[in-house]
Each structure stands twice: as structure tokens, then as C-alpha cells.
Amino acid sequence: MEGSFYSALSGNNSVKMLSFEEGPNCEELLIALTEAISTNQGIQDLDMSIHDLSVEECNLLFRSLRTHPRIELLSLRRGITPHMSAETKG
């Protein structure tokens, strides 16, 4: 799936808005997205919600954003993965 995601965005200039919310185990998809951003010429509005980002992934993302020629609106959020616990008395 990551390859098709990259192929769809890479070099594409018709996608104007992209919204991405990372879920569990989406590291490979996130890397494909950040690599595709740098070669995509159309995105003007990028909205990303990311739960956990390694230093390497963060560097790749910011390099891609820095070299993008048309992004005018950027929203980056660090999503919080809900953690629930319960105790029972027995």
C-alpha cells in the first residue's frame, strides 16, 4: 500500500489538500508520505496528526516540507493515543 500511496502523490499536481492521521503501525506509510511530499507540486494545504515520530522520521518530514514549493497552510498536531486502564476489586 505504501508504494501505491507514494506513486499517487509523487509528481502529482492536482491534489491541493491532504489530511493524514497516523494510526498504530503506520510508520511505513508516514515515511512514504514524507518522501512523496517533496516531489508533489500541488499540495497547498497539509494537515497531519502524528502520534509518535522518531528523530529520523521528524528530520525526513521537515526536510520534505522545507523543500516543498507550494504549501501555504500547514497544520501539525501530535495526536494522543488514548490509554485506558481499569482496576477491579476482588
C-alpha positions in Angstrom: 0.0 0.0 0.0 2.9 2.4 0.8 4.2 2.1 -2.8 0.8 2.9 -4.3 0.4 5.9 -1.9 3.8 7.2 -2.9 3.0 6.7 -6.6 -0.3 8.5 -6.3 1.3 11.6 -4.7 4.7 11.7 -6.2 4.8 14.3 -9.0 1.1 14.9 -8.7 0.0 18.5 -9.0 -3.8 18.1 -8.8 -4.0 17.2 -5.1 -4.5 20.6 -3.3 -5.4 19.5 0.2 -4.1 16.4 2.1 -5.1 15.3 5.6 -3.3 12.5 7.3 -4.0 11.0 10.7 -1.5 8.4 11.8 -2.8 5.3 13.4 -1.0 2.4 15.1 1.8 0.8 13.0 1.7 3.5 10.3 5.4 4.2 10.2 6.0 2.9 6.7 3.0 4.9 5.4 4.3 8.0 7.1 7.7 7.6 5.6 6.1 7.1 2.1 4.1 10.3 2.7 7.1 12.4 3.7 9.1 11.1 0.7 6.1 11.9 -1.7 5.6 15.4 -0.3 9.0 16.6 -1.6 8.1 15.5 -5.1 4.5 16.6 -5.1 3.9 20.0 -6.7 0.3 20.6 -5.9 -0.4 20.4 -2.2 -1.2 23.8 -0.7 -2.9 22.7 2.5 -1.4 19.9 4.6 -3.0 18.7 7.8 -1.2 16.0 9.7 -1.9 14.3 13.1 1.0 12.2 14.2 1.2 10.1 17.3 4.8 9.0 17.7 7.6 10.3 15.5 11.2 9.2 15.7 14.0 11.7 15.2 14.8 10.2 11.8 11.1 10.5 10.7 10.9 14.0 12.0 14.0 15.1 10.1 12.7 13.5 6.9 9.4 15.2 7.3 10.9 18.7 7.9 13.3 18.3 5.0 10.4 17.4 2.7 8.4 20.4 4.0 11.3 22.8 3.7 11.8 22.0 0.0 8.1 21.9 -1.0 7.3 24.8 -3.3 3.6 25.5 -2.7 2.5 24.6 0.8 0.7 27.7 2.2 -1.2 26.2 5.1 0.4 23.6 7.4 -1.2 22.1 10.5 0.9 19.6 12.5 -0.7 18.0 15.6 0.7 15.5 17.9 -2.1 13.1 18.5 -2.5 11.4 21.8 -3.1 7.7 21.8 -5.8 7.1 24.4 -4.6 4.9 27.3 -7.3 3.4 29.5 -6.9 1.2 32.5 -9.3 -0.3 35.0 -8.9 -1.9 38.3 -11.2 -4.4 39.8 -11.5 -5.2 43.5 -11.9 -8.8 44.2 
